[in-house]
Amino acid sequence: MKIKPVVKGLLTFIPGMQSILPSTGTGGTNSAYWCYGIWLKHLTLLWENGTHTIPNTIAELGPGDSIGTGLAAMLCGANNYYAMDVVKHSNIETNLVIFDELIELIKSRAKRPTKGWPDIDKYYDDTLFPSHILTDELLEETLSEKRISAIRNAIKNPEYQNEGVTIKYMVPWSADNTIEEETVDVILSHSVLQEIAELEGAYRALYLWLKPNGMMTHQIDFGAQYFADTWNGHRAYPEFLWTIIKGRRPYLINRQPPSVHVDFLKKNKFKITCLLKSYREDGIPRSKLSAYWRNITDDDFTCDGAVIQAKKQVPGAE
Ligand SMILES: C[S@@+](CC[C@H](N)C(=O)[O-])C[C@H]1O[C@@H](n2cnc3c(N)ncnc32)[C@H](O)[C@@H]1O
């Protein structure tokens, strides 16, 4: 256990303190290459698991420092993009810089960034680009000057609706009024679901927003981040201490293991089409977990990451 997160949590109870505590950014989407890599990975895995169209409408939870992942999707053909966060991490200036870099990356069919996890290189071509999905024919259309200019205008102006492209950055979003029901083709999140406080409400909202047969793709990081020195040390804090660490922060890791996500998917009648998990054997032993977490299953205890893709089933379908 570390003392710094407890002190920071306590400080957030002091009125006005939250706004002056240093913000370190969200770590990733301030790089166009990172955003490009996220989009290529989720898109390629969706393709492998049966989705063979570029989504017309895409929603992203927790875009972070920029909306670059959604912009990459738009440059590959998506026309409407909803970005939902709880803190306004991104701004128009950063998004425009990232956008210009993304155009070059996609135009040059740049290879995917570092291999990372999961390793999906076998699905890319020899140049480590998904040319079976992002064909020359498709990109010629999606990267036309007219489209690029329309997307750029939509980044600058949230009300922009010309040329059939829209971008809505919703901060903070709320489950009830964010997106019209059954209007979204794909929902994506990358390293976000481990931070959503109200997972049950979020999964319900995701279900409502998706069109029938719509898809979700999420990568989840179950590690302790900077809350402990070991990857699983976040589950050592007893509940009262965790409440102090949470303080009045706008969000914090929720410490929920993979089985909880799978249960919510099943409860909402999603069909899981892809479930990849990574495991670690190091970290603190089970005996050092707090009483609340000590009896989690072996799978939950050792799983440090997952990619989950799921389809909203049409009622009556298997
Ligand atoms: C670790 S960052 C990941 C950012 C980005 N997706 C990436 O891959 O770099 C987590 C993001 O989730 C956001 N977040 C936390 N709780 C959220 C919620 N309930 N709804 C939407 N976003 C949330 C945070 O504000 C932050 O932008």
The ligand as a Gaussian input file, in Angstrom:
#p B3LYP/6-31G(d) Opt

LIG

0 1
 C       -6.623000       5.671000     -18.627000
 S       -7.519000       6.904000     -19.448000
 C       -7.596000       6.210000     -21.070000
 C       -7.695000       7.265000     -22.120000
 C       -7.657000       6.738000     -23.555000
 N       -8.804000       5.918000     -23.850000
 C       -6.380000       6.020000     -23.852000
 O       -6.419000       4.874000     -24.295000
 O       -5.306000       6.591000     -23.660000
 C       -9.167000       6.685000     -18.833000
 C      -10.170000       7.644000     -19.386000
 O      -11.465000       7.231000     -18.917000
 C      -12.179000       8.372000     -18.537000
 N      -13.292000       7.991000     -17.657000
 C      -13.283000       7.688000     -16.346000
 N      -14.514000       7.425000     -15.914000
 C      -15.328000       7.531000     -16.995000
 C      -16.726000       7.395000     -17.212000
 N      -17.552000       7.061000     -16.205000
 N      -17.206000       7.597000     -18.450000
 C      -16.397000       7.925000     -19.478000
 N      -15.067000       8.081000     -19.333000
 C      -14.542000       7.885000     -18.109000
 C      -11.127000       9.281000     -17.934000
 O      -11.544000      10.608000     -17.809000
 C      -10.008000       9.089000     -18.950000
 O      -10.221000       9.925000     -20.052000

